[in-house]
Amino acid sequence: MALFLVLTVPSNLYYVADGLAHAHLNLAGTAVMFYPPAYLTDDELAGLRWLDEHTSARDVVMASTQMGNYIPTAAPCHVVAGHWDETVHPGKYLALVNRFFAPFGIPETRLATLTETGADLVFYSSQERNLQRLLHSLEPTSPETVDPAQGVPELREVFRQGEVVIYAVQRRGG
C-alpha cells in the first residue's frame, strides 16, 4: 500500500497543481460566459452537422473555446483552442482566438491569425459573439461585435443558419 501511494500521489498532486495554475484561463470572473454552454441551439447543432459532413482530420476550425469544446466531438476536424486541459499551450492559443475575434482588431490581424494557426474554417455563433462582448468590455471604444469576415475577402461563407455562420479560408495562390 505504501508503494502504491508513493507511486500515485505525486501524479495526482501534479495534476491538481497544473489545474490550479491554468484555472485563470477559464476567466473565473466571467464563468457564466466562459463555461461551455449546457446545451446547443438548433443552429449550432446544424453547424456542427455541416462540419461533420464537410471536414476531415486535416481541417482546423477557428472558434471560441466554448464551441471549441464541442466541435471535435461532432466532427473529424480540429480546433485552434478547445478545453484548456485538452489544448497544448492553452494560453498561447486562447490568446490567438481572442486576437482573431477581438471586435477592435483589424482585418489584417484576423487574416494573419488565421495564417499563423493554420485555420481552414471559422465558426461564428452566439458563443463567439459573447467572447467579442467580453473583449469589448476591455476596450469599450470598439463595437461590441464584428463579423470576422468583415474586411477579410479570404473568408467565404459556406454555411449559414440563424445565428451561425461558417466561413472557409481561401488561401491566396492555392
N, C-alpha and C positions, 0 to 999 in steps of 0.2 A: 504494500500500500504506500509506503514511504517513497519507493522508487517511482510509482505511478504519479504521485504528487510532484516530485522533483521534475519529472519529465513533462507534465501537463500544465502546471501553474504558470511557468514563465510565458508560454504562448498565450494563455488567457490574459495575463497582465499586459502583455504587449498589445493584444487586440483591443482591450479596454482603453489603454493609453493612446493608441492610434486613433480610436474612435473619438475620444475627447479632444485630441489635437485637431481633428478635422470637423468637429461639431460646428465651428464658426462658419463653415461653408454652407451650412443649412440656414444661415441667417435667422437665428432663433427669434429675433425681434419681429420678424415678418413670417413666422411659422405658418400662419394660415395661408399665406400666399405661396409659400415655397415647399410645402409638403405636396407630394403628388396628389392630384385630385382623387377623391374616394371613388368617383365614377366618371365615366367619359360621356360626352354628349353623342347624340346620333351622328352629328357632323364629324366629330373627332374619330369615331369608330369607322365611318366611311373613309376618312383619310387614311387610317391605318390599313383598312382593307385594300385601298388603292396601292399603298406601299407594298403590301404583301404580294399583290399581283404584278407589280411593275418594277420591283427592285431585286437585286441579288446580293450576295455576301460581299461583293466588291463595292457596293454603293455606301456612301456616308451621308447622313442627314444632319443638317444644322437645325436644331430645335432647342427650346428651353429645356432645362433639366427635368421639369415636370413632365413634359411629353417624352423626353428622352428616357424616362423610366419605363414607358410603355412601348415605345416603337420597337425595340429589339425583341419584345415578347410576342409581337404580332406580325413582324415582317423579317425577312432574312438579312436586311441591311444593318449597318452600324450607325451609331450616333456620335457626334463630336463629344458630348458630355451627357451622361445619364446620372444614375445614382452615384453619389460621391464615393461610396465604398467599392463601386464596381468600375470606376473610371481611373485609369492610370494618370497620375499627376492631376488630380481633380481641380486644384486651384488654378493651374495654368489653363485648363480647358474651360472652366467656368468663366474665367476672365475673357477668353476668346468668344464665348457665347454672348456674354454681356456686351463686349465690344461690338459684335455684329448687330445685336438687337437694340443697342442704345439709340433712343429717339433723337439724341443730339449728335449722333455720328454722321459722317458724310459718306456719300455713295462709294467713293474711292476706298475708304476704310472698310466698308462692308465687303467690297469685292476682294480686297487684299486679305481679309479674314477668311473668306471662302477659299481662296487660293492656299493660304497657309494651312488650313485644316483639311484640305482635300475634299471639302463637301461637294457632293453632286446634286443635292436637293435641299430645299428649305421648307420646313413645316411651319406654317404661320396660323395660329389659332388663338383662342381666348387666353390660353396659358402664356403664350409669347407676348400678348398684349399686357397681361398682368405684370410680366417681367419689365416691359417697357414703362409701365406706370411707376413701378418701384424705382427704376433708373431715372425717370423724370423727376421723382421727388428729390433725388440727389443733385439734380441740375434743373431747377424749375423754369429756366428760361427757354427750354426746348418744348416742342409739342409733347403731349402725353404719349401718343403712339404714332408710329410712322411705318407704313407698309415697307418692308425691307427691299422690295423691288423698285421702290421709287428712286429714279435716277440711276438704276443699275440695269442697262439693257441686256446684260448677260443672263438675267433671270427671266425665264419664260414660264408662264403659267401652264401647268399640266393637269391640275385638278382644282376644282372649286365646288364646295358645297357649304352653304350657310356661312359661318364664320371661319371656315377652314380653307386655306389656300395652300397648295403645294407648288413650289417653283423648281424647275430644273435649271442647273447652272450650265450655260452654253459656253464652253471654253473657246477662246479665240484660237484660230489656226488648227482646230481639232474637230 
